[in-house]
């Protein structure tokens, strides 16, 4: 292990005895085209390693390829990816709406496929989570503004401009086009519609953020009105690329970015939303849910574990495939998979620092500790991204010859970093 990891004086986490025969490492059929050899999934993780214009470099190809288990079919979910120019909120996060962006993603997909992996792209729009300061200079010149369902800001956020009905309908089309760009043009394996973490679709679902009237459309006063936008987006993506290439992510209990509803409203709304997904799209690729113990980028204390849990989601969605994220370690992942035949376990932080995480869990090997200081670095910098060690012989792209250091996030800049959560 390199000295920079040792210098953090962090202890490693030792998994239990080898678990080759446990369910976590048994094959799983996600769809006819996605047959997996294990159930350890890479979480969607914002890392800010793209160029300012939302274009990835070869460094991202190395990063994603590293996290495919050699000779095993693995599922990776990309970081949240902007669907259109108006959907952005900060520089150095990738997009999928220009030819250079699509070309860069195709190179990543091809490399992941050559190693036997499957790559699903998380699609999202920032909505009121954006800031004017976070837009690139070109985006500000072209008139990008902070926008959302209603002119209601969350604590620490900027006051958004309320979208009109036609603009919402354009967003629906933009999500569909983004799905085509990744699946048909970049040859990716599917897309995940991000309906969580306080971003645009989640904002519309929340009666805290969505105060729209019936006349405005997508009204906030009913669960049907609040979920209409997200359901239309899923429908558009399904029409464009097929049900078995579309997944959905939700985080019902997250307090991040001020969208958490009162408990009864929350349960009622997400019960309706998940039930409608299952009814309308019976062959949907998967549902991806975040545990209540996670809120955005941080762990949170759950005061009432009886009330705040994902049991109602499991009950509605079974036996269809479900991905669960949120603070897992090797033993808890193994135990969880034993209890849920239809579940895959999503790792974030441990997958950052252990590119060969499935092997380490399977063989009971120690984990390399992660370094939070390098989670978020602006631009294509290798430090904390592609330079974490593998177990055993050096493997593909273990520590590429790329500049090893990068600028840290300025604490004065309001940047949402929600994806490093699991």
N, C-alpha and C positions, 0 to 999 in steps of 0.2 A: 504494500500500500504506500502511496506517495506521502511525503512528509506533510504536505498541506492538509491532508485529511487527519493525520496523526496530531497535528498541532492544535486541532480543535478540542483535544482532550475529551472526546466523546466515547462512550462505551458502545460496543457492538451489541446487537440483539441476536441471541442464539435461538434458532427455531428448534422445535422438538425433533425426535428421531425421524429418519427418512420415511416418506409418506407416499411412495410410488403407487401403492394400491388403494389409496383413499380417493373419494369421489372428485376431489379438486384436480386430480391428475388422470381422470378418466375422460375418454372422448365425449364431445358434446356437439350435437347437430343444431346449429343456430338457424340454418336454412339449407336448401338444396345446394347452394353455392358456398356456404361457409361451414365447413366441417372442422372442428377444432380438436386438438390433441390434449388440451388442458383448459381449465376454467379461470386462469389468472389473466386479468385484462388490464391493459394500460389505460389509465384514466385520461380524460381530456385535461391537459395541463398548459395553461398560459405560461410562456417562458420569455416572450418579447425578443426572440432571436432573429426575426425577419428584418429585412431592410425597411427603411422608413416608409416606402411605398407599398408595404404589405406583401412583399415578394420574398419567398424563402430562398436560401442559398444551399449549396451542397452540404453545409454543416447540418442542416435539418435532415438531409438524407442520411447522414451518418447517425444522427441521434435516433431516428425512428428505426433504422435497420439494426442498430445495436440491440434494440429491445425485442427483437424477434428471436425466439428460442431456436437454436440450430436444429434442423431436421424435425421440428415440431411446428404444427400449424397454430399460430398465436393470433389473438385479436388485439389490435391497437386502435384506440380512438384518438383522433388528432385534437390538438388544442382548438378552442373556439375560433372559428374562421368567419370573417365578415363576408356577407352575401352580396353587398353592393356598395357603391361609394357613399351613400347617405347612411349606411348602417354602422359606420365606423365610430370609434370613440377615442382611440389612442394609436400612436405610431408603433411600428415594430411588431404588431400582431398581424398574422397573415390574412390575406383575402383570397377569394376565388371568383373574381369578377373581371379580371383582365387577362389577356393572352399570356404575358410573362408570369403571372401568378399561376395560371393553369399549367403552363409548361413546367414550372418548378415543382408543382404537386405531382405531375406525371412522373417526373424523375424519382420522387420519393416513393410513389406507388410501385413503380417498376422495381426498385431496389428491394422494397419490402416483399414483394411477390417472389423475387428471385430467391429469397431466403426462406420462403414458405409461409410468410405471414399474410394476414388480412388487415386492411386499413379502412376504417370508417371515419368520415369527417363530421365533426360537430359544426353545425351551421347556426349562426346567431346574429342578432342585431343589438346594439348597445342600448338604444332608447335613451331614457333619462339618466342612465348610468354614465353617459358620455359627459365630457366637459369641453368647452371651447378651447381651453389650453391644451387638451389632449389631442385635438385634431392636428393633422399635419398642416404646414403652411399652405400647401396647395388646396387642401380641403377647406380651410377657412376662406381662401380666395374664391372658391367655387360656391360658397354660401352654406356650408354645413352648419347646422344648428342643433342644439340639444332638443330632442323631441320625445314625446311619450303619449300615453292615452289621454292624459289630462294635464292641465297646468298646475301640477302638484309636485313639489320637490320632496326628496327624502332628506333626512338630516345629513348635512355635509355635501349635498348635491346641488346642482344648479336648477333653476326654474325652467322646466321644459315648455316648448310650444306644443299645444295639443294637435295631434294629427287629425286631418279630416278623413271622411270615409274613402275618398278616392286614393288618398295616400296609403291608407291601410291596405286597400286592394292591390296597390302597386307592390307593397311589401310582400304580399302573398305570392305574386308573380316572381318577385326577386328570389324568394326562397326556392321556388320551383326551378328557376334558371340555375341557381347555384347547385342544386342537386344534379341537374343535367351536366353542368360543367365538371363536377367531380366524378360522377359515375360514368358518363358517356365519353367525355373528352379526356379526363385524366386517368380513366379506367380504374377508379377506386371501387371498393366493394360495397359501399353504402354510405348513407348519411344519417346523422343523429340530429334531430330538431331540438334545439335547446329551449326548453320551456321552464327554466329554473334560474336560481341565483339572482333574481331581481332584474333580469334583462328584459328586453322589449315584450316578448310573449308572456313572460311571467308578470310583468307590470299590468298587462291587460287582464290577466286572470284574477289579480288581486283587487278586492273592493276597497283597499286602502289607497292604491295608486290610480285605479280606474273609477272616475266619478262621472263618466259620460252619461248623457241622457239617451232615451230611446231614439230621439230625433237625430242624434249624432251617429247612431249605429254602434254596435259592439258595446252596448250599454253596461255600466258597472252595477246596476241594481239587481241583476239576475245572474245566476250561474250560467244559464244558457248564453246570455249576452257576453259575459266575461270570457268564456271559453271558445267563443265562436272564431276569433282570430286564429288561435292555435290549431283548432280543428281544421280550419280552412287551409292553413299552411301545410299540415300533414296531408290533407287531401290533395293539394297541388303537387307536393313532392311525390306522393304515391302515383298520381296520374302520369308524372313525367318519367319516373324510374322504376315503379313497381313496389308493391307492399313489402316484399322480402328484402328490399334494399333501404328501408326507412325505419329508424328507431326514434324513440322520444325520451328525453331526459327531463325529470322533475325533481324539485327539492321543496316539498310542501312545508316543512317546518323551519326552513332557513329564515333567520332574521336579517340576513344580509340585504342591504340596500332598501330596507324599509317596506317590504311587500308582505310580511307575514300577517295573515288575517286572524281574527278571533277564532278560537278552536272549532266551534260548531260550523262557522262559515267555511273554514279550511277543509274540514272533513266532508261537508256537503259538496263543496265545489270540486274537490279532487276525486271524490267518489263518482260524481257525474262525469267528469272529464275522462277518467280511466275507463269507466264503463262504456262511454261513447267510443273511445279508441278501440276497445275490444270488439264492440258490436259493428262498427263501420269498417274496420280494417282487421279482419280475423287472421290475416297472414303477416301482420306487421313483424318486422325483424325482431324487435325487443322493446321492453320498457326498462328504463334506467332510472333508479331512484336513489336519492341521497339520504343517509341515515340522519335522524334528528340531532345526533351529537355533533354534527358539522354545520357551520354557518359561514358560507363564503370560503375564505381562506383560513379560518381558524376553527379550533374545537370549541364547543360550547357545552355548558353544564345543562343537562336535561333535568328539570325540577320534578316533572311528573312523568316517569317512564311508563306508567300505566296508560296515560292519555296520549303521550307523544311517542308513537312507534309506527312502524310500517306494516303492522299486521293487517290492517284493512286493505292495503294495496296488494299484499300477497294473496289475500283471500279473493279479491276481485280478479286478479290477473292470472292466477294458476289455471291450467298447467303450462301456460305460455312462457317463453324464455324471459327471465328478468335479470338485470344486472343491478347489483347493490354496491354502493360506494360509501365510504365513511369510516376512517380510522382503523382499518383492519391491520392486524399483524399476522405472521404466519399461522400461529395456533388458532386464532379466532377465525381466520379464513378457512382453515381445514375443518374446523367444527361446524361452521356455517354451511359449507357445502354438503356436509353429511346430513344436515337437517332439511335441505332444500334441493330436491332433485332437479328443479328447473332453473337454478340460479348459477350465475357466474359472479366472481368476486373481483371488484375493481380496486386497483392499487394506484396511488399517486406518489406520495412522498418517498416511499421505499423503492418505487420503480425508478425514480430519478437517480438515486445513489447506487442502485443495484441493477444495471442494465440486463443482467442475467438472473433477475429475481425468481422466475419460475424454477430454474435449476437449483438455486439456493434453498428454496422452500422444499422442493422435492427431495433433495439430498441432505437436508438438515444442516446446512452450512451457515456460518455466521453472516449477518448483514452488515454492509458498510453503512455507517451513519450518514444522514444527509446534512447539508450545510444550508440553512435558510438564507444566508447572506448572498448566495448565488442562485437562488430560485429565479429572481427577476433581474435580467441584465439587458440593457438596450443594445440591439444589434447582434450580428452573427459572431458571438464570442464563445469560445469553447469551455471556459472555466465553469465548472458546475453543470455542464450540459453534456459534453461528450468525453470528458476526461475522468470519469469515475471508473474504478478498476473492475475487471472481470476475475472470476475464480479460474485458476489454472492458466493454460497457455493463452497468449495474446490472441484475441479474436478480431474479426473484421471491425475496423474503425474504432478500436478501443480508446485511442488517444490521438486523434488526427493532428496533423501539422497545421493547426490553426491558431491564431493569436489567443493566448491563454487567459487574458484578463479582459474585463469589460467595465463600463460605467455602471455604477449602482443607481438605483432609483433615487431621485431627489425627493426628500420628504416633503418638499413644498408642492410637488406635482401630484394632483389627485388622479391616481391610476388605479383602476379596479383590477385586482389580481385574484379572482375568485376560484380559478381552476385548481390551484394547488390545495386540495382539500382532503383527499382520501387518506 
